């Protein structure tokens, strides 16, 4: 699980984007299978969140824009799947925070610590991306303040600028 969760740098260093596009779904499904067997592995959930956001945003959305296809719906669904994994990762470190983001985001975010900065970042990216692909749904747009609160909390926690969030 640790090896698969840490494998993101090999994907980003690959110089053949088509190879990544074709291989990434299999890798994500493999990680999902492993995550099902390791329900307390936070790193796998964060890696799945990053992976689904990267696949949907890096491959499906540009394809959908180019040919105006149904890939937008698929991309939105994968962003929501990524959000689910990020919520699970948050819950593993801070019980109930992932679900509490829907009802009391400020209180939930106040409970998370510095070790969650990367997870907060990817949670915000996944959630914000899903919202941007569902602007026709007012209930989604109404979630934008929560996404903003997630990024603001990540900025506060990342005082040293390790993730470069101050550039957002």
C-alpha positions as a printed NumPy array, in Angstrom:
array([[  0.   ,   0.   ,   0.   ],
       [  2.767,   2.428,   0.896],
       [  4.62 ,   1.75 ,  -2.355],
       [  1.507,   2.321,  -4.482],
       [  0.529,   5.424,  -2.514],
       [  3.982,   6.952,  -3.003],
       [  4.169,   6.142,  -6.712],
       [  2.758,   9.465,  -7.959],
       [  6.124,  10.877,  -8.962],
       [  6.659,   8.199, -11.6  ],
       [  3.429,   9.234, -13.308],
       [  4.311,  12.91 , -13.394],
       [  7.847,  12.193, -14.624],
       [  6.649,  10.057, -17.56 ],
       [  7.318,  11.75 , -20.899],
       [  4.66 ,   9.761, -22.789],
       [  1.243,  11.143, -21.764],
       [ -0.634,   8.5  , -23.776],
       [  1.097,   5.755, -21.805],
       [ -0.053,   7.424, -18.595],
       [ -3.582,   7.919, -19.97 ],
       [ -3.879,   4.241, -20.851],
       [ -2.248,   2.879, -17.682],
       [ -3.744,   5.137, -15.038],
       [ -7.246,   3.565, -14.907],
       [ -5.76 ,   0.124, -14.248],
       [ -3.458,   1.532, -11.569],
       [ -6.359,   3.327,  -9.895],
       [ -8.516,   0.196,  -9.883],
       [ -5.589,  -1.781,  -8.441],
       [ -5.219,   0.793,  -5.673],
       [ -8.981,   0.677,  -5.038],
       [ -8.783,  -3.092,  -4.629],
       [ -5.954,  -2.72 ,  -2.163],
       [ -7.748,   0.119,  -0.33 ],
       [-10.768,  -2.139,   0.136],
       [ -8.504,  -4.618,   1.919],
       [ -6.723,  -1.886,   3.919],
       [ -9.559,   0.332,   5.188],
       [ -7.311,   2.331,   7.525],
       [ -4.599,   3.185,   4.997],
       [ -4.733,   6.975,   4.702],
       [ -1.975,   7.162,   2.085],
       [ -3.888,   4.965,  -0.364],
       [ -6.949,   7.161,  -0.057],
       [ -4.938,  10.312,  -0.66 ],
       [ -3.226,   8.665,  -3.648],
       [ -6.611,   7.645,  -5.052],
       [ -7.904,  11.181,  -4.615],
       [ -4.847,  12.619,  -6.397],
       [ -5.029,   9.958,  -9.097],
       [ -8.705,  10.403,  -9.935],
       [ -8.392,  14.206,  -9.917],
       [ -5.363,  13.949, -12.204],
       [ -7.027,  11.529, -14.591],
       [-10.313,  13.436, -14.785],
       [ -8.714,  16.872, -15.018],
       [ -5.733,  15.912, -17.127],
       [ -7.369,  13.625, -19.651],
       [-11.177,  13.566, -19.559],
       [-11.919,  17.277, -19.266],
       [ -9.613,  18.367, -22.119],
       [-11.037,  15.59 , -24.296],
       [-14.584,  16.672, -23.489],
       [-13.781,  20.286, -24.337],
       [-12.28 ,  19.267, -27.664],
       [-15.199,  17.152, -28.868],
       [-18.03 ,  18.35 , -26.597],
       [-18.644,  14.807, -25.434],
       [-20.201,  13.176, -22.419],
       [-16.738,  12.995, -20.854],
       [-17.709,  15.977, -18.686],
       [-20.177,  13.782, -16.794],
       [-17.556,  11.073, -16.419],
       [-14.967,  13.61 , -15.269],
       [-17.418,  15.033, -12.726],
       [-18.145,  11.537, -11.432],
       [-14.419,  10.829, -11.045],
       [-13.855,  14.129,  -9.234],
       [-16.642,  13.136,  -6.833],
       [-15.031,   9.725,  -6.398],
       [-11.741,  11.469,  -5.624],
       [-13.533,  13.676,  -3.105],
       [-14.873,  10.564,  -1.402],
       [-11.364,   9.175,  -0.996],
       [-10.076,  12.49 ,   0.362],
       [-12.94 ,  12.573,   2.865],
       [-12.046,   9.043,   3.947],
       [ -8.41 ,  10.083,   4.383],
       [ -9.492,  13.019,   6.552],
       [-11.78 ,  10.757,   8.593],
       [ -8.954,   8.315,   9.274],
       [ -6.914,  11.066,  10.894],
       [ -9.77 ,  13.02 ,  12.437],
       [-12.906,  10.969,  12.985],
       [-15.983,  12.455,  11.339],
       [-14.289,  15.445,   9.687],
       [-15.012,  14.248,   6.143],
       [-18.759,  14.088,   6.733],
       [-18.816,  17.145,   8.987],
       [-17.57 ,  19.273,   6.078],
       [-21.15 ,  19.186,   4.748],
       [-22.788,  20.518,   7.895],
       [-20.165,  22.452,   9.883],
       [-17.108,  23.005,   7.699],
       [-15.417,  25.637,   9.872],
       [-15.674,  23.478,  12.994],
       [-14.528,  20.401,  11.088],
       [-11.536,  22.188,   9.598],
       [-10.531,  23.605,  12.984],
       [ -9.988,  20.023,  14.153],
       [ -7.442,  19.075,  11.48 ],
       [ -3.709,  19.518,  11.908],
       [ -0.706,  20.364,   9.793],
       [ -0.227,  16.747,   8.664],
       [ -3.434,  17.083,   6.608],
       [ -2.317,  19.989,   4.407],
       [ -1.83 ,  17.841,   1.316],
       [ -5.119,  16.039,   1.899],
       [ -6.904,  19.37 ,   2.353],
       [ -5.39 ,  20.648,  -0.881],
       [ -6.542,  17.631,  -2.893],
       [ -9.945,  17.677,  -1.183],
       [-10.384,  21.261,  -2.331],
       [ -9.206,  20.462,  -5.847],
       [-11.531,  17.46 ,  -6.17 ],
       [-14.525,  19.288,  -4.725],
       [-13.914,  22.493,  -6.663],
       [-13.469,  20.572,  -9.902],
       [-16.715,  18.683,  -9.366],
       [-18.5  ,  21.97 ,  -8.711],
       [-17.034,  23.574, -11.843],
       [-18.439,  20.738, -13.934],
       [-21.845,  20.99 , -12.242],
       [-22.559,  24.72 , -12.367],
       [-26.072,  23.895, -13.551],
       [-26.797,  22.456, -10.088],
       [-27.365,  25.198,  -7.493],
       [-26.797,  22.772,  -4.608],
       [-23.258,  22.21 ,  -5.93 ],
       [-22.543,  25.903,  -6.386],
       [-23.728,  26.472,  -2.811],
       [-20.767,  24.306,  -1.683],
       [-18.183,  26.809,  -2.952],
       [-17.761,  28.46 ,   0.483],
       [-16.762,  25.072,   1.904],
       [-14.127,  24.649,  -0.8  ],
       [-12.824,  28.125,  -0.029],
       [-12.702,  27.289,   3.688],
       [-10.722,  24.117,   2.91 ],
       [ -8.095,  26.064,   0.976],
       [ -7.956,  28.799,   3.611],
       [ -7.343,  26.215,   6.34 ],
       [ -4.639,  24.568,   4.238],
       [ -2.959,  27.95 ,   3.812],
       [ -3.014,  28.582,   7.563],
       [ -1.561,  25.149,   8.283],
       [  1.089,  25.409,   5.556],
       [  2.845,  28.399,   7.127],
       [  6.213,  27.238,   5.801],
       [  4.908,  27.154,   2.231],
       [  5.932,  23.514,   1.774],
       [  3.194,  22.843,  -0.763],
       [  3.406,  26.255,  -2.371],
       [ -0.207,  26.965,  -1.488],
       [  0.581,  30.646,  -1.036],
       [  0.706,  30.831,  -4.85 ],
       [ -3.013,  29.947,  -5.144]])
